[in-house]
């Protein structure tokens, strides 16, 4: 954990960042959900063939590409995108593009020529891609709510949760209600991801971090993210286990809640909690001169 900051004199107060807006949110939400859906499908099938994995091989790359198109439009000069690719040695945005591109190609190739090695490669690329998105925020030193070591783990966990949510919806709509083992594994994942999220929002007592993430710990946004995006799905999945006759509708509702909860978490994290650090002076004491 990061220790609290010493008393400081605030010269310039914290203010919202204006570089990233809703297109960036679309990139993080769609890209994470796409990577997570493929991971959920691959793990469920144990890297073998399955109807869910076939669908994920089509839908997941499309979601990742949608995110890239959105963030490219926000940049204002999308034709300069190739320049970003040349900076993989220093830029996490460049690494995100490379890893996302690798994932798209591997997933598409696996769809054309099904192979366990391709599935494993696509799954590894999906995890690395989700982590790279987290590292993009982690390296934003000027934004207190993002500049914490746990941020990449937050994004990987979020991708898995949103992917499991999409998988639950898809499987239920297709008439393949997940069994008890699948549901139990999903509940464990959601519970662990909740611990990651709670660890993040309470990570530091530094005033700038505590102030920027207050809305993630208290108020309507916190209730929507934790209550609607984690606790409610856990209860619904438990209901489906206890009453098999309700497994299908409970699973579908849980899946929608998981997906929407992660979308809400990332939107609040980017748009509202993304505040530039205040400019402060520490250990400043004013003394009157003797005349």
C-alpha positions as CSV (number, residue, x, y, z in Angstrom):
1,X,0.0,0.0,0.0
2,X,1.1,3.6,-0.7
3,X,1.5,5.6,2.5
4,X,-0.4,8.8,3.1
5,X,1.3,12.0,1.9
6,X,2.6,14.6,4.4
7,X,0.8,17.9,5.0
8,X,1.1,20.0,1.8
9,X,0.1,23.4,0.6
10,X,-2.0,23.1,-2.5
11,X,-1.1,25.6,-5.1
12,X,-3.2,24.3,-8.1
13,X,-6.2,22.1,-7.2
14,X,-7.0,18.8,-8.9
15,X,-8.9,19.1,-12.2
16,X,-10.4,16.6,-14.7
17,X,-8.1,15.3,-17.4
18,X,-9.4,16.2,-20.9
19,X,-7.2,14.0,-23.1
20,X,-9.4,10.9,-22.9
21,X,-13.2,10.9,-23.1
22,X,-15.9,8.5,-24.1
23,X,-14.1,7.0,-27.2
24,X,-11.3,5.9,-24.8
25,X,-14.0,4.3,-22.6
26,X,-15.3,2.4,-25.6
27,X,-11.8,1.1,-26.3
28,X,-11.3,-0.1,-22.8
29,X,-14.8,-1.6,-22.4
30,X,-15.1,-3.2,-25.8
31,X,-11.5,-4.4,-25.9
32,X,-11.6,-5.8,-22.4
33,X,-14.9,-7.6,-23.0
34,X,-13.6,-9.0,-26.3
35,X,-10.4,-10.4,-24.8
36,X,-12.3,-11.7,-21.7
37,X,-15.0,-13.4,-23.8
38,X,-12.3,-15.3,-25.7
39,X,-10.6,-16.3,-22.5
40,X,-13.8,-17.5,-20.9
41,X,-14.7,-19.6,-24.0
42,X,-11.2,-21.1,-24.3
43,X,-11.0,-22.0,-20.7
44,X,-14.5,-23.4,-20.6
45,X,-13.7,-25.6,-23.6
46,X,-10.2,-26.4,-22.2
47,X,-8.8,-25.1,-25.4
48,X,-10.8,-27.6,-27.4
49,X,-13.5,-26.9,-29.9
50,X,-16.9,-25.6,-28.7
51,X,-19.8,-23.6,-30.1
52,X,-19.0,-20.8,-27.6
53,X,-15.4,-20.6,-28.7
54,X,-16.4,-20.5,-32.4
55,X,-18.7,-17.5,-31.6
56,X,-16.0,-15.9,-29.5
57,X,-13.5,-16.2,-32.4
58,X,-15.8,-14.1,-34.4
59,X,-17.1,-11.6,-31.8
60,X,-14.0,-11.0,-29.7
61,X,-11.8,-9.7,-32.6
62,X,-14.7,-7.5,-33.7
63,X,-15.0,-5.9,-30.2
64,X,-11.2,-5.3,-30.0
65,X,-11.2,-3.7,-33.4
66,X,-14.2,-1.5,-32.4
67,X,-12.2,-0.2,-29.5
68,X,-9.3,0.6,-31.7
69,X,-11.5,2.5,-34.2
70,X,-13.1,4.5,-31.3
71,X,-9.8,5.5,-29.8
72,X,-8.3,6.3,-33.2
73,X,-11.2,8.6,-34.0
74,X,-10.6,10.4,-30.6
75,X,-7.0,11.0,-31.5
76,X,-8.1,13.3,-34.3
77,X,-5.5,12.1,-36.8
78,X,-6.2,8.4,-37.3
79,X,-3.9,8.3,-40.4
80,X,-1.0,8.8,-38.1
81,X,-1.8,5.5,-36.3
82,X,1.1,3.7,-37.9
83,X,3.5,6.0,-36.0
84,X,2.2,4.6,-32.8
85,X,3.2,1.1,-33.9
86,X,6.8,2.2,-34.1
87,X,7.1,3.0,-30.4
88,X,6.6,-0.4,-28.9
89,X,9.9,-0.1,-27.0
90,X,8.6,2.9,-25.0
91,X,4.9,3.2,-25.3
92,X,2.2,1.0,-23.7
93,X,-0.3,2.4,-26.3
94,X,1.9,0.9,-29.0
95,X,2.2,-2.4,-27.1
96,X,-1.6,-2.4,-26.8
97,X,-2.0,-2.1,-30.5
98,X,0.6,-4.8,-31.2
99,X,-0.9,-7.2,-28.7
100,X,-4.5,-6.5,-29.8
101,X,-3.5,-7.0,-33.4
102,X,-1.8,-10.3,-32.5
103,X,-4.9,-11.4,-30.7
104,X,-7.2,-10.5,-33.6
105,X,-5.0,-12.4,-36.1
106,X,-4.6,-15.5,-33.9
107,X,-8.3,-15.7,-33.1
108,X,-9.2,-15.3,-36.8
109,X,-6.6,-17.9,-37.8
110,X,-8.0,-20.3,-35.3
111,X,-11.5,-19.8,-36.7
112,X,-10.2,-20.7,-40.2
113,X,-7.9,-23.5,-39.2
114,X,-8.9,-24.8,-35.7
115,X,-5.8,-25.7,-33.7
116,X,-5.1,-25.9,-29.9
117,X,-1.8,-24.1,-30.3
118,X,-3.5,-21.1,-32.0
119,X,-6.2,-21.1,-29.2
120,X,-3.5,-21.0,-26.6
121,X,-1.6,-18.2,-28.4
122,X,-4.8,-16.2,-28.8
123,X,-5.6,-16.6,-25.1
124,X,-2.0,-15.5,-24.1
125,X,-2.4,-12.5,-26.4
126,X,-5.8,-11.7,-24.9
127,X,-4.4,-11.6,-21.3
128,X,-1.4,-9.5,-22.4
129,X,-3.7,-7.1,-24.3
130,X,-5.9,-6.6,-21.2
131,X,-2.8,-6.0,-19.0
132,X,-1.4,-3.5,-21.6
133,X,-4.6,-1.5,-21.3
134,X,-4.1,-1.4,-17.6
135,X,-0.4,-0.4,-18.0
136,X,-1.5,2.6,-20.2
137,X,-3.3,4.0,-17.2
138,X,-0.6,2.9,-14.7
139,X,2.0,5.0,-16.6
140,X,-0.2,8.2,-16.4
141,X,1.8,9.6,-13.6
142,X,-0.1,12.9,-13.4
143,X,-3.4,11.1,-12.6
144,X,-3.6,9.9,-9.1
145,X,-6.5,7.4,-9.5
146,X,-4.6,5.6,-12.3
147,X,-1.0,5.7,-11.2
148,X,-1.1,2.6,-8.9
149,X,0.7,-0.7,-9.3
150,X,-2.5,-2.8,-9.1
151,X,-4.0,-1.2,-12.2
152,X,-2.9,-3.8,-14.8
153,X,-4.4,-6.5,-12.5
154,X,-7.7,-4.5,-12.3
155,X,-7.9,-4.5,-16.1
156,X,-7.2,-8.2,-16.4
157,X,-9.8,-9.1,-13.8
158,X,-12.3,-6.7,-15.4
159,X,-11.8,-8.3,-18.8
160,X,-12.4,-11.8,-17.3
161,X,-15.5,-10.7,-15.5
162,X,-17.0,-8.9,-18.5
163,X,-16.1,-11.9,-20.7
164,X,-17.8,-14.3,-18.4
165,X,-20.8,-12.1,-18.4
166,X,-21.0,-12.1,-22.2
167,X,-20.5,-15.9,-22.2
168,X,-23.4,-16.4,-19.7
169,X,-25.7,-14.3,-21.9
170,X,-24.6,-16.1,-25.1
171,X,-24.9,-19.6,-23.7
172,X,-28.3,-18.9,-22.1
173,X,-29.7,-17.4,-25.3
174,X,-28.4,-20.4,-27.2
175,X,-30.3,-22.7,-24.9
176,X,-27.1,-24.0,-23.3
177,X,-27.5,-23.0,-19.6
178,X,-24.2,-23.4,-17.8
179,X,-23.9,-26.3,-15.5
180,X,-23.0,-26.3,-11.8
181,X,-19.3,-26.6,-12.3
182,X,-19.2,-23.7,-14.8
183,X,-21.4,-21.6,-12.6
184,X,-19.3,-22.3,-9.5
185,X,-16.1,-21.4,-11.3
186,X,-17.7,-18.1,-12.5
187,X,-18.7,-17.3,-8.9
188,X,-15.1,-17.9,-7.7
189,X,-13.8,-15.6,-10.5
190,X,-16.3,-12.9,-9.7
191,X,-15.6,-13.0,-5.9
192,X,-11.8,-12.8,-6.5
193,X,-12.3,-9.9,-9.0
194,X,-14.4,-8.1,-6.3
195,X,-11.5,-8.4,-3.9
196,X,-9.2,-6.9,-6.6
197,X,-11.5,-4.0,-7.1
198,X,-11.9,-3.4,-3.4
199,X,-8.2,-3.6,-3.0
200,X,-7.8,-1.0,-5.7
201,X,-10.2,1.6,-4.4
202,X,-8.7,1.4,-0.9
203,X,-5.1,1.1,-2.2
204,X,-3.7,4.4,-0.9
205,X,-4.5,7.1,1.7
206,X,-2.7,9.7,-0.3
207,X,-5.1,12.7,-0.4
208,X,-5.1,13.0,-4.2
209,X,-5.9,9.3,-4.7
210,X,-8.5,9.2,-1.9
211,X,-10.2,12.3,-3.3
212,X,-10.2,11.1,-6.9
213,X,-11.5,7.6,-6.1
214,X,-14.1,8.7,-3.5
215,X,-16.9,8.2,-6.0
216,X,-15.7,4.6,-6.5
217,X,-16.0,3.9,-2.8
218,X,-19.2,5.9,-1.9
219,X,-22.4,7.0,-3.5
220,X,-24.4,5.8,-6.5
221,X,-21.5,4.8,-8.7
222,X,-20.0,2.6,-6.0
223,X,-23.4,1.0,-5.4
224,X,-23.8,0.3,-9.1
225,X,-20.3,-1.1,-9.5
226,X,-20.1,-3.2,-6.4
227,X,-23.7,-4.0,-5.7
228,X,-25.0,-4.2,-9.3
229,X,-21.8,-5.5,-10.9
230,X,-20.5,-8.0,-8.4
231,X,-22.9,-8.8,-5.5
232,X,-26.1,-9.1,-7.5
233,X,-24.6,-11.4,-10.1
234,X,-23.2,-13.6,-7.3
235,X,-26.6,-13.9,-5.7
236,X,-28.2,-14.6,-9.0
237,X,-25.7,-17.4,-9.8
238,X,-26.2,-18.8,-6.3
239,X,-29.9,-18.8,-7.0
240,X,-29.4,-20.7,-10.2
241,X,-27.4,-23.3,-8.3
242,X,-30.0,-23.7,-5.6
243,X,-32.9,-23.8,-8.0
244,X,-31.9,-25.4,-11.3
245,X,-35.2,-24.5,-12.8
246,X,-34.2,-20.8,-12.6
247,X,-30.6,-21.4,-13.8
248,X,-31.3,-20.0,-17.3
249,X,-32.9,-16.7,-16.4
250,X,-30.7,-16.2,-13.4
251,X,-27.6,-16.8,-15.5
252,X,-28.7,-14.4,-18.2
253,X,-29.4,-11.7,-15.7
254,X,-26.1,-12.3,-13.9
255,X,-24.3,-12.1,-17.2
256,X,-25.9,-8.8,-18.2
257,X,-25.1,-7.4,-14.7
258,X,-21.5,-8.5,-14.9
259,X,-21.0,-6.9,-18.3
260,X,-22.8,-3.6,-17.5
261,X,-21.0,-3.4,-14.1
262,X,-17.6,-3.5,-15.7
263,X,-18.7,-0.9,-18.3
264,X,-19.8,1.3,-15.5
265,X,-16.6,0.8,-13.6
266,X,-14.4,1.7,-16.5
267,X,-16.5,4.7,-17.5
268,X,-16.4,6.2,-14.1
269,X,-12.7,5.4,-13.7
270,X,-11.8,7.2,-17.0
271,X,-14.3,10.1,-17.2
272,X,-14.9,11.0,-13.5
273,X,-12.0,9.7,-11.5
274,X,-9.4,10.7,-14.0
275,X,-8.3,13.9,-12.3
276,X,-4.9,15.5,-12.6
277,X,-2.9,15.6,-9.4
278,X,-2.9,18.9,-7.6
279,X,0.3,20.9,-7.6
280,X,1.5,21.1,-3.9
281,X,4.4,22.1,-1.8
282,X,5.2,19.8,1.1
283,X,6.8,20.8,4.5
284,X,6.4,24.5,3.7
285,X,6.6,26.7,6.8
286,X,6.1,30.5,6.6
287,X,8.1,32.5,9.2
288,X,7.9,36.1,9.9
289,X,11.2,38.0,9.7
290,X,12.3,39.9,12.7
291,X,12.4,43.7,12.0
